[in-house]
């Protein structure tokens, strides 16, 4: 049990726009480089998600009915 005696909050502004992007990379290093370049360009992502081949395969095979909807050549095939 705990009692909160003080809290510091930060107010953030709304974003001009929201975009969802799917990108495939040949390696974790390439993905990391892309993230570094995105942040260096002044773009502040709300979220970034890394998924390896095992995670993608599990999602596609899962009960959610996820199917390939983008004509994309996967480097990990």
N, CA, C and O atoms as a CHARMM CRD file, in Angstrom:
* protein
*
  308
    1    1 UNK  N      0.85100  -1.17000   0.00000 PROA 1      0.00000
    2    1 UNK  CA     0.00000   0.00000   0.00000 PROA 1      0.00000
    3    1 UNK  C      0.89300   1.22800   0.00000 PROA 1      0.00000
    4    1 UNK  O      1.94700   1.25200   0.63500 PROA 1      0.00000
    5    2 UNK  N      0.45100   2.24400  -0.72300 PROA 2      0.00000
    6    2 UNK  CA     1.23100   3.48100  -0.80800 PROA 2      0.00000
    7    2 UNK  C      0.29800   4.67500  -0.83000 PROA 2      0.00000
    8    2 UNK  O     -0.85400   4.58100  -1.25300 PROA 2      0.00000
    9    3 UNK  N      0.81200   5.77600  -0.37500 PROA 3      0.00000
   10    3 UNK  CA     0.06700   7.03500  -0.41300 PROA 3      0.00000
   11    3 UNK  C      0.88300   8.00400  -1.26000 PROA 3      0.00000
   12    3 UNK  O      2.05200   8.25800  -0.97200 PROA 3      0.00000
   13    4 UNK  N      0.26700   8.53600  -2.29400 PROA 4      0.00000
   14    4 UNK  CA     0.94500   9.50700  -3.15200 PROA 4      0.00000
   15    4 UNK  C      0.81000  10.87500  -2.50000 PROA 4      0.00000
   16    4 UNK  O     -0.29300  11.35700  -2.24400 PROA 4      0.00000
   17    5 UNK  N      1.94900  11.48300  -2.24000 PROA 5      0.00000
   18    5 UNK  CA     1.92900  12.80000  -1.60300 PROA 5      0.00000
   19    5 UNK  C      2.27300  13.91700  -2.57400 PROA 5      0.00000
   20    5 UNK  O      2.03800  15.09000  -2.28500 PROA 5      0.00000
   21    6 UNK  N      2.82900  13.55700  -3.72500 PROA 6      0.00000
   22    6 UNK  CA     3.18900  14.56900  -4.71400 PROA 6      0.00000
   23    6 UNK  C      3.25800  13.90300  -6.09000 PROA 6      0.00000
   24    6 UNK  O      3.69800  12.76000  -6.21600 PROA 6      0.00000
   25    7 UNK  N      2.82400  14.62100  -7.10400 PROA 7      0.00000
   26    7 UNK  CA     2.90200  14.11300  -8.47400 PROA 7      0.00000
   27    7 UNK  C      3.28000  15.26400  -9.39200 PROA 7      0.00000
   28    7 UNK  O      2.77900  16.37900  -9.24100 PROA 7      0.00000
   29    8 UNK  N      4.15400  14.99400 -10.33200 PROA 8      0.00000
   30    8 UNK  CA     4.56200  16.00300 -11.31500 PROA 8      0.00000
   31    8 UNK  C      3.97900  15.57200 -12.65600 PROA 8      0.00000
   32    8 UNK  O      4.22000  14.45800 -13.12100 PROA 8      0.00000
   33    9 UNK  N      3.21600  16.46000 -13.26700 PROA 9      0.00000
   34    9 UNK  CA     2.56300  16.17100 -14.53800 PROA 9      0.00000
   35    9 UNK  C      3.14500  17.06500 -15.61900 PROA 9      0.00000
   36    9 UNK  O      3.58900  18.18100 -15.35000 PROA 9      0.00000
   37   10 UNK  N      3.13500  16.55800 -16.84600 PROA 10     0.00000
   38   10 UNK  CA     3.62000  17.34200 -17.97200 PROA 10     0.00000
   39   10 UNK  C      2.49200  17.47800 -18.98000 PROA 10     0.00000
   40   10 UNK  O      1.85200  16.48800 -19.33400 PROA 10     0.00000
   41   11 UNK  N      2.24900  18.67400 -19.43700 PROA 11     0.00000
   42   11 UNK  CA     1.22200  18.92800 -20.43500 PROA 11     0.00000
   43   11 UNK  C      1.87800  18.84900 -21.80600 PROA 11     0.00000
   44   11 UNK  O      2.89300  19.49700 -22.06200 PROA 11     0.00000
   45   12 UNK  N      1.28700  18.05200 -22.67600 PROA 12     0.00000
   46   12 UNK  CA     1.81900  17.92500 -24.03400 PROA 12     0.00000
   47   12 UNK  C      0.78700  18.46900 -25.01800 PROA 12     0.00000
   48   12 UNK  O     -0.42000  18.38300 -24.78900 PROA 12     0.00000
   49   13 UNK  N      1.28200  19.02200 -26.10300 PROA 13     0.00000
   50   13 UNK  CA     0.37600  19.59300 -27.09200 PROA 13     0.00000
   51   13 UNK  C     -0.14100  18.52200 -28.04100 PROA 13     0.00000
   52   13 UNK  O      0.42700  17.43500 -28.15000 PROA 13     0.00000
   53   14 UNK  N     -1.21400  18.84700 -28.71300 PROA 14     0.00000
   54   14 UNK  CA    -1.73800  17.94800 -29.74500 PROA 14     0.00000
   55   14 UNK  C     -0.80900  17.96500 -30.94300 PROA 14     0.00000
   56   14 UNK  O     -0.13300  18.96000 -31.20400 PROA 14     0.00000
   57   15 UNK  N     -0.77900  16.88400 -31.65100 PROA 15     0.00000
   58   15 UNK  CA     0.06200  16.78500 -32.82800 PROA 15     0.00000
   59   15 UNK  C     -0.66300  17.35900 -34.03200 PROA 15     0.00000
   60   15 UNK  O     -1.89000  17.30800 -34.11000 PROA 15     0.00000
   61   16 UNK  N      0.10800  17.91300 -34.97900 PROA 16     0.00000
   62   16 UNK  CA    -0.47800  18.44700 -36.20200 PROA 16     0.00000
   63   16 UNK  C     -1.16200  17.35000 -37.00600 PROA 16     0.00000
   64   16 UNK  O     -2.22600  17.55900 -37.58900 PROA 16     0.00000
   65   17 UNK  N     -0.53900  16.19100 -37.02700 PROA 17     0.00000
   66   17 UNK  CA    -1.11500  15.06700 -37.76300 PROA 17     0.00000
   67   17 UNK  C     -0.62900  13.77000 -37.13800 PROA 17     0.00000
   68   17 UNK  O      0.36700  13.73700 -36.41400 PROA 17     0.00000
   69   18 UNK  N     -1.35100  12.71500 -37.43400 PROA 18     0.00000
   70   18 UNK  CA    -0.98700  11.39500 -36.94200 PROA 18     0.00000
   71   18 UNK  C     -0.84700  10.47900 -38.15000 PROA 18     0.00000
   72   18 UNK  O     -1.74200  10.41500 -38.99300 PROA 18     0.00000
   73   19 UNK  N      0.25600   9.78400 -38.23100 PROA 19     0.00000
   74   19 UNK  CA     0.51300   8.86800 -39.34600 PROA 19     0.00000
   75   19 UNK  C      0.89700   7.50900 -38.78800 PROA 19     0.00000
   76   19 UNK  O      1.57200   7.40900 -37.76400 PROA 19     0.00000
   77   20 UNK  N      0.46100   6.47600 -39.46900 PROA 20     0.00000
   78   20 UNK  CA     0.88200   5.11400 -39.15000 PROA 20     0.00000
   79   20 UNK  C      1.69700   4.61400 -40.32600 PROA 20     0.00000
   80   20 UNK  O      1.26000   4.67700 -41.47600 PROA 20     0.00000
   81   21 UNK  N      2.88300   4.11700 -40.02500 PROA 21     0.00000
   82   21 UNK  CA     3.78900   3.67200 -41.07700 PROA 21     0.00000
   83   21 UNK  C      4.25800   2.26100 -40.77200 PROA 21     0.00000
   84   21 UNK  O      4.59400   1.93700 -39.63300 PROA 21     0.00000
   85   22 UNK  N      4.27800   1.43200 -41.79300 PROA 22     0.00000
   86   22 UNK  CA     4.82400   0.08400 -41.68400 PROA 22     0.00000
   87   22 UNK  C      6.09500   0.04100 -42.51200 PROA 22     0.00000
   88   22 UNK  O      6.07400   0.38900 -43.69300 PROA 22     0.00000
   89   23 UNK  N      7.18800  -0.37600 -41.92000 PROA 23     0.00000
   90   23 UNK  CA     8.45800  -0.46500 -42.64300 PROA 23     0.00000
   91   23 UNK  C      9.13800  -1.78400 -42.31000 PROA 23     0.00000
   92   23 UNK  O      9.10400  -2.23900 -41.16700 PROA 23     0.00000
   93   24 UNK  N      9.74500  -2.38500 -43.29900 PROA 24     0.00000
   94   24 UNK  CA    10.46800  -3.65000 -43.10900 PROA 24     0.00000
   95   24 UNK  C     11.95700  -3.39100 -43.30500 PROA 24     0.00000
   96   24 UNK  O     12.35700  -2.63700 -44.19300 PROA 24     0.00000
   97   25 UNK  N     12.76300  -4.02000 -42.47400 PROA 25     0.00000
   98   25 UNK  CA    14.21100  -3.84500 -42.54100 PROA 25     0.00000
   99   25 UNK  C     14.89400  -5.20100 -42.59700 PROA 25     0.00000
  100   25 UNK  O     14.35200  -6.20200 -42.12700 PROA 25     0.00000
  101   26 UNK  N     16.06900  -5.22400 -43.16700 PROA 26     0.00000
  102   26 UNK  CA    16.83000  -6.46900 -43.28700 PROA 26     0.00000
  103   26 UNK  C     17.50100  -6.87200 -41.98000 PROA 26     0.00000
  104   26 UNK  O     17.86300  -8.03500 -41.80300 PROA 26     0.00000
  105   27 UNK  N     17.66900  -5.92500 -41.06500 PROA 27     0.00000
  106   27 UNK  CA    18.33300  -6.24600 -39.79800 PROA 27     0.00000
  107   27 UNK  C     17.85800  -5.29800 -38.71000 PROA 27     0.00000
  108   27 UNK  O     17.28700  -4.24200 -38.98500 PROA 27     0.00000
  109   28 UNK  N     18.10200  -5.69200 -37.48000 PROA 28     0.00000
  110   28 UNK  CA    17.77900  -4.83500 -36.32800 PROA 28     0.00000
  111   28 UNK  C     18.62400  -3.56900 -36.38400 PROA 28     0.00000
  112   28 UNK  O     18.16400  -2.49000 -36.01200 PROA 28     0.00000
  113   29 UNK  N     19.85100  -3.70600 -36.84600 PROA 29     0.00000
  114   29 UNK  CA    20.73300  -2.54200 -36.95900 PROA 29     0.00000
  115   29 UNK  C     20.16400  -1.51300 -37.93000 PROA 29     0.00000
  116   29 UNK  O     20.18600  -0.31400 -37.65600 PROA 29     0.00000
  117   30 UNK  N     19.64700  -1.99400 -39.08400 PROA 30     0.00000
  118   30 UNK  CA    19.04000  -1.08200 -40.05300 PROA 30     0.00000
  119   30 UNK  C     17.82300  -0.38100 -39.45700 PROA 30     0.00000
  120   30 UNK  O     17.61900   0.81200 -39.68200 PROA 30     0.00000
  121   31 UNK  N     17.02300  -1.11100 -38.70600 PROA 31     0.00000
  122   31 UNK  CA    15.84800  -0.52100 -38.06300 PROA 31     0.00000
  123   31 UNK  C     16.27700   0.52600 -37.03600 PROA 31     0.00000
  124   31 UNK  O     15.68500   1.60200 -36.95500 PROA 31     0.00000
  125   32 UNK  N     17.30100   0.20900 -36.26000 PROA 32     0.00000
  126   32 UNK  CA    17.80800   1.16300 -35.27300 PROA 32     0.00000
  127   32 UNK  C     18.33400   2.43200 -35.91700 PROA 32     0.00000
  128   32 UNK  O     18.12700   3.53000 -35.40100 PROA 32     0.00000
  129   33 UNK  N     19.01400   2.28000 -37.04600 PROA 33     0.00000
  130   33 UNK  CA    19.51400   3.43900 -37.78300 PROA 33     0.00000
  131   33 UNK  C     18.35900   4.30600 -38.25900 PROA 33     0.00000
  132   33 UNK  O     18.43200   5.53300 -38.19300 PROA 33     0.00000
  133   34 UNK  N     17.29800   3.67500 -38.73600 PROA 34     0.00000
  134   34 UNK  CA    16.12400   4.42400 -39.19100 PROA 34     0.00000
  135   34 UNK  C     15.50800   5.21400 -38.04200 PROA 34     0.00000
  136   34 UNK  O     15.13500   6.37400 -38.21600 PROA 34     0.00000
  137   35 UNK  N     15.40200   4.60200 -36.88300 PROA 35     0.00000
  138   35 UNK  CA    14.85000   5.29300 -35.70900 PROA 35     0.00000
  139   35 UNK  C     15.71700   6.50000 -35.35600 PROA 35     0.00000
  140   35 UNK  O     15.19800   7.58500 -35.09200 PROA 35     0.00000
  141   36 UNK  N     17.02400   6.31300 -35.35400 PROA 36     0.00000
  142   36 UNK  CA    17.93800   7.42100 -35.04700 PROA 36     0.00000
  143   36 UNK  C     17.77500   8.56800 -36.03100 PROA 36     0.00000
  144   36 UNK  O     17.78000   9.73700 -35.64500 PROA 36     0.00000
  145   37 UNK  N     17.63100   8.22700 -37.30000 PROA 37     0.00000
  146   37 UNK  CA    17.47100   9.26600 -38.32400 PROA 37     0.00000
  147   37 UNK  C     16.12900   9.98400 -38.19400 PROA 37     0.00000
  148   37 UNK  O     16.04400  11.19300 -38.41400 PROA 37     0.00000
  149   38 UNK  N     15.09200   9.24700 -37.84000 PROA 38     0.00000
  150   38 UNK  CA    13.77100   9.86300 -37.63900 PROA 38     0.00000
  151   38 UNK  C     13.84300  10.89300 -36.50800 PROA 38     0.00000
  152   38 UNK  O     13.37900  12.02400 -36.65500 PROA 38     0.00000
  153   39 UNK  N     14.42400  10.49200 -35.39600 PROA 39     0.00000
  154   39 UNK  CA    14.51900  11.39500 -34.24100 PROA 39     0.00000
  155   39 UNK  C     15.44900  12.56300 -34.54100 PROA 39     0.00000
  156   39 UNK  O     15.17000  13.69200 -34.13900 PROA 39     0.00000
  157   40 UNK  N     16.55700  12.30500 -35.24800 PROA 40     0.00000
  158   40 UNK  CA    17.48700  13.37300 -35.63200 PROA 40     0.00000
  159   40 UNK  C     16.82800  14.40000 -36.54300 PROA 40     0.00000
  160   40 UNK  O     17.20800  15.57100 -36.54500 PROA 40     0.00000
  161   41 UNK  N     15.84200  13.96200 -37.31600 PROA 41     0.00000
  162   41 UNK  CA    15.12200  14.87100 -38.21600 PROA 41     0.00000
  163   41 UNK  C     14.10300  15.73100 -37.47600 PROA 41     0.00000
  164   41 UNK  O     13.43600  16.56800 -38.08500 PROA 41     0.00000
  165   42 UNK  N     13.98000  15.52800 -36.16800 PROA 42     0.00000
  166   42 UNK  CA    13.04500  16.33100 -35.38600 PROA 42     0.00000
  167   42 UNK  C     11.65600  15.74100 -35.28800 PROA 42     0.00000
  168   42 UNK  O     10.74800  16.37100 -34.74500 PROA 42     0.00000
  169   43 UNK  N     11.48200  14.53500 -35.81000 PROA 43     0.00000
  170   43 UNK  CA    10.18300  13.86500 -35.71400 PROA 43     0.00000
  171   43 UNK  C     10.14400  13.12700 -34.38200 PROA 43     0.00000
  172   43 UNK  O     11.05600  12.36400 -34.06600 PROA 43     0.00000
  173   44 UNK  N      9.10600  13.34800 -33.61300 PROA 44     0.00000
  174   44 UNK  CA     8.98500  12.72200 -32.29900 PROA 44     0.00000
  175   44 UNK  C      7.84700  11.71200 -32.32100 PROA 44     0.00000
  176   44 UNK  O      6.68900  12.07900 -32.12300 PROA 44     0.00000
  177   45 UNK  N      8.16600  10.44200 -32.56100 PROA 45     0.00000
  178   45 UNK  CA     7.11100   9.42100 -32.60800 PROA 45     0.00000
  179   45 UNK  C      6.44600   9.22900 -31.25200 PROA 45     0.00000
  180   45 UNK  O      7.09300   9.30500 -30.20800 PROA 45     0.00000
  181   46 UNK  N      5.15500   8.98100 -31.29000 PROA 46     0.00000
  182   46 UNK  CA     4.42900   8.64900 -30.07200 PROA 46     0.00000
  183   46 UNK  C      4.78200   7.22200 -29.66600 PROA 46     0.00000
  184   46 UNK  O      4.91300   6.91500 -28.48100 PROA 46     0.00000
  185   47 UNK  N      4.93200   6.35700 -30.66400 PROA 47     0.00000
  186   47 UNK  CA     5.26100   4.96200 -30.37800 PROA 47     0.00000
  187   47 UNK  C      6.04600   4.37800 -31.54800 PROA 47     0.00000
  188   47 UNK  O      5.85300   4.76200 -32.70200 PROA 47     0.00000
  189   48 UNK  N      6.92400   3.45400 -31.22600 PROA 48     0.00000
  190   48 UNK  CA     7.64600   2.66400 -32.21600 PROA 48     0.00000
  191   48 UNK  C      7.56200   1.22200 -31.77100 PROA 48     0.00000
  192   48 UNK  O      7.75100   0.92200 -30.59200 PROA 48     0.00000
  193   49 UNK  N      7.28400   0.33500 -32.69000 PROA 49     0.00000
  194   49 UNK  CA     7.14100  -1.07600 -32.33400 PROA 49     0.00000
  195   49 UNK  C      8.04400  -1.90700 -33.23200 PROA 49     0.00000
  196   49 UNK  O      7.99200  -1.79400 -34.45700 PROA 49     0.00000
  197   50 UNK  N      8.86200  -2.73100 -32.62300 PROA 50     0.00000
  198   50 UNK  CA     9.72000  -3.64700 -33.36600 PROA 50     0.00000
  199   50 UNK  C      9.13300  -5.04100 -33.28000 PROA 50     0.00000
  200   50 UNK  O      8.78200  -5.51300 -32.19800 PROA 50     0.00000
  201   51 UNK  N      9.03100  -5.68900 -34.40700 PROA 51     0.00000
  202   51 UNK  CA     8.54200  -7.06700 -34.42900 PROA 51     0.00000
  203   51 UNK  C      9.46600  -7.88300 -35.32100 PROA 51     0.00000
  204   51 UNK  O      9.73400  -7.50600 -36.46200 PROA 51     0.00000
  205   52 UNK  N      9.94900  -8.99500 -34.79800 PROA 52     0.00000
  206   52 UNK  CA    10.79000  -9.87400 -35.60500 PROA 52     0.00000
  207   52 UNK  C      9.92400 -10.86800 -36.36400 PROA 52     0.00000
  208   52 UNK  O      8.69900 -10.84900 -36.24400 PROA 52     0.00000
  209   53 UNK  N     10.55200 -11.72400 -37.13400 PROA 53     0.00000
  210   53 UNK  CA     9.83300 -12.68600 -37.96600 PROA 53     0.00000
  211   53 UNK  C      8.90100 -13.56700 -37.14000 PROA 53     0.00000
  212   53 UNK  O      7.77700 -13.84500 -37.55900 PROA 53     0.00000
  213   54 UNK  N      9.35600 -14.00400 -35.98100 PROA 54     0.00000
  214   54 UNK  CA     8.54700 -14.87200 -35.12500 PROA 54     0.00000
  215   54 UNK  C      7.27100 -14.14700 -34.68000 PROA 54     0.00000
  216   54 UNK  O      6.18600 -14.72700 -34.71300 PROA 54     0.00000
  217   55 UNK  N      7.39700 -12.89200 -34.26800 PROA 55     0.00000
  218   55 UNK  CA     6.23100 -12.12500 -33.81600 PROA 55     0.00000
  219   55 UNK  C      5.25300 -11.88200 -34.96000 PROA 55     0.00000
  220   55 UNK  O      4.04400 -12.02800 -34.77900 PROA 55     0.00000
  221   56 UNK  N      5.76200 -11.51200 -36.13800 PROA 56     0.00000
  222   56 UNK  CA     4.88900 -11.27200 -37.28500 PROA 56     0.00000
  223   56 UNK  C      4.14800 -12.54400 -37.66700 PROA 56     0.00000
  224   56 UNK  O      2.94200 -12.51400 -37.91500 PROA 56     0.00000
  225   57 UNK  N      4.86400 -13.66100 -37.71600 PROA 57     0.00000
  226   57 UNK  CA     4.22500 -14.93500 -38.05400 PROA 57     0.00000
  227   57 UNK  C      3.14400 -15.30100 -37.04600 PROA 57     0.00000
  228   57 UNK  O      2.08200 -15.79400 -37.42700 PROA 57     0.00000
  229   58 UNK  N      3.40400 -15.06500 -35.76300 PROA 58     0.00000
  230   58 UNK  CA     2.42100 -15.38200 -34.72700 PROA 58     0.00000
  231   58 UNK  C      1.16600 -14.53000 -34.88300 PROA 58     0.00000
  232   58 UNK  O      0.05400 -15.03400 -34.72500 PROA 58     0.00000
  233   59 UNK  N      1.32900 -13.26500 -35.18600 PROA 59     0.00000
  234   59 UNK  CA     0.17800 -12.38600 -35.36000 PROA 59     0.00000
  235   59 UNK  C     -0.62500 -12.80000 -36.58100 PROA 59     0.00000
  236   59 UNK  O     -1.85300 -12.86500 -36.52800 PROA 59     0.00000
  237   60 UNK  N      0.06600 -13.08000 -37.68300 PROA 60     0.00000
  238   60 UNK  CA    -0.63700 -13.46100 -38.90600 PROA 60     0.00000
  239   60 UNK  C     -1.37100 -14.79000 -38.75300 PROA 60     0.00000
  240   60 UNK  O     -2.40200 -15.00200 -39.39000 PROA 60     0.00000
  241   61 UNK  N     -0.85400 -15.67900 -37.92100 PROA 61     0.00000
  242   61 UNK  CA    -1.48200 -16.98800 -37.71900 PROA 61     0.00000
  243   61 UNK  C     -2.52600 -16.96400 -36.61000 PROA 61     0.00000
  244   61 UNK  O     -3.23100 -17.95100 -36.40000 PROA 61     0.00000
  245   62 UNK  N     -2.62700 -15.85600 -35.90700 PROA 62     0.00000
  246   62 UNK  CA    -3.51000 -15.77200 -34.75100 PROA 62     0.00000
  247   62 UNK  C     -4.97500 -15.67200 -35.11200 PROA 62     0.00000
  248   62 UNK  O     -5.32600 -15.60600 -36.29000 PROA 62     0.00000
  249   63 UNK  N     -5.83200 -15.66200 -34.10600 PROA 63     0.00000
  250   63 UNK  CA    -7.28000 -15.64200 -34.30100 PROA 63     0.00000
  251   63 UNK  C     -7.83400 -14.28100 -34.72000 PROA 63     0.00000
  252   63 UNK  O     -9.04500 -14.13500 -34.88900 PROA 63     0.00000
  253   64 UNK  N     -6.96800 -13.28900 -34.88800 PROA 64     0.00000
  254   64 UNK  CA    -7.44500 -11.94200 -35.19800 PROA 64     0.00000
  255   64 UNK  C     -7.74100 -11.76100 -36.66800 PROA 64     0.00000
  256   64 UNK  O     -8.27800 -10.72700 -37.06300 PROA 64     0.00000
  257   65 UNK  N     -7.40400 -12.74000 -37.48800 PROA 65     0.00000
  258   65 UNK  CA    -7.69500 -12.65000 -38.91100 PROA 65     0.00000
  259   65 UNK  C     -6.81200 -11.66700 -39.64800 PROA 65     0.00000
  260   65 UNK  O     -7.20900 -11.13400 -40.68400 PROA 65     0.00000
  261   66 UNK  N     -5.62500 -11.41900 -39.13400 PROA 66     0.00000
  262   66 UNK  CA    -4.71100 -10.48700 -39.78700 PROA 66     0.00000
  263   66 UNK  C     -4.17400 -11.13700 -41.05800 PROA 66     0.00000
  264   66 UNK  O     -3.67000 -12.26000 -41.03300 PROA 66     0.00000
  265   67 UNK  N     -4.28700 -10.42800 -42.14000 PROA 67     0.00000
  266   67 UNK  CA    -3.77300 -10.92800 -43.41000 PROA 67     0.00000
  267   67 UNK  C     -2.87500  -9.86200 -44.02900 PROA 67     0.00000
  268   67 UNK  O     -2.91800  -8.69400 -43.64300 PROA 67     0.00000
  269   68 UNK  N     -2.07800 -10.27400 -44.97700 PROA 68     0.00000
  270   68 UNK  CA    -1.24800  -9.29800 -45.68900 PROA 68     0.00000
  271   68 UNK  C     -2.14500  -8.39800 -46.51900 PROA 68     0.00000
  272   68 UNK  O     -2.84200  -8.87600 -47.41400 PROA 68     0.00000
  273   69 UNK  N     -2.13800  -7.12400 -46.24300 PROA 69     0.00000
  274   69 UNK  CA    -2.94400  -6.19300 -47.00200 PROA 69     0.00000
  275   69 UNK  C     -2.09500  -5.18000 -47.73400 PROA 69     0.00000
  276   69 UNK  O     -2.62900  -4.32300 -48.43900 PROA 69     0.00000
  277   70 UNK  N     -0.78300  -5.25800 -47.58200 PROA 70     0.00000
  278   70 UNK  CA     0.11400  -4.36900 -48.29800 PROA 70     0.00000
  279   70 UNK  C      0.96600  -5.17300 -49.27300 PROA 70     0.00000
  280   70 UNK  O      1.52300  -6.20200 -48.89200 PROA 70     0.00000
  281   71 UNK  N      1.07900  -4.73300 -50.50500 PROA 71     0.00000
  282   71 UNK  CA     1.95300  -5.43900 -51.44500 PROA 71     0.00000
  283   71 UNK  C      3.39800  -5.09800 -51.12100 PROA 71     0.00000
  284   71 UNK  O      3.96200  -4.15500 -51.67700 PROA 71     0.00000
  285   72 UNK  N      3.98900  -5.86100 -50.22700 PROA 72     0.00000
  286   72 UNK  CA     5.31300  -5.54500 -49.71900 PROA 72     0.00000
  287   72 UNK  C      6.20800  -6.74700 -49.84200 PROA 72     0.00000
  288   72 UNK  O      5.80800  -7.86000 -49.50100 PROA 72     0.00000
  289   73 UNK  N      7.40900  -6.54100 -50.32300 PROA 73     0.00000
  290   73 UNK  CA     8.38900  -7.62200 -50.38800 PROA 73     0.00000
  291   73 UNK  C      9.07300  -7.70700 -49.03300 PROA 73     0.00000
  292   73 UNK  O      9.74100  -6.76000 -48.61700 PROA 73     0.00000
  293   74 UNK  N      8.91900  -8.79300 -48.36200 PROA 74     0.00000
  294   74 UNK  CA     9.49000  -8.94900 -47.03600 PROA 74     0.00000
  295   74 UNK  C     10.93100  -9.42400 -47.11700 PROA 74     0.00000
  296   74 UNK  O     11.21700 -10.39900 -47.81200 PROA 74     0.00000
  297   75 UNK  N     11.82900  -8.76700 -46.43100 PROA 75     0.00000
  298   75 UNK  CA    13.22400  -9.18400 -46.46500 PROA 75     0.00000
  299   75 UNK  C     13.48000 -10.45600 -45.66600 PROA 75     0.00000
  300   75 UNK  O     14.52400 -11.08900 -45.82100 PROA 75     0.00000
  301   76 UNK  N     12.52100 -10.83500 -44.80600 PROA 76     0.00000
  302   76 UNK  CA    12.74700 -11.97900 -43.93500 PROA 76     0.00000
  303   76 UNK  C     12.07000 -13.24700 -44.43900 PROA 76     0.00000
  304   76 UNK  O     12.04500 -14.24300 -43.71700 PROA 76     0.00000
  305   77 UNK  N     11.53100 -13.24800 -45.63200 PROA 77     0.00000
  306   77 UNK  CA    10.82500 -14.42400 -46.15100 PROA 77     0.00000
  307   77 UNK  C     11.77600 -15.57300 -46.37700 PROA 77     0.00000
  308   77 UNK  O     11.35600 -16.64500 -46.81200 PROA 77     0.00000
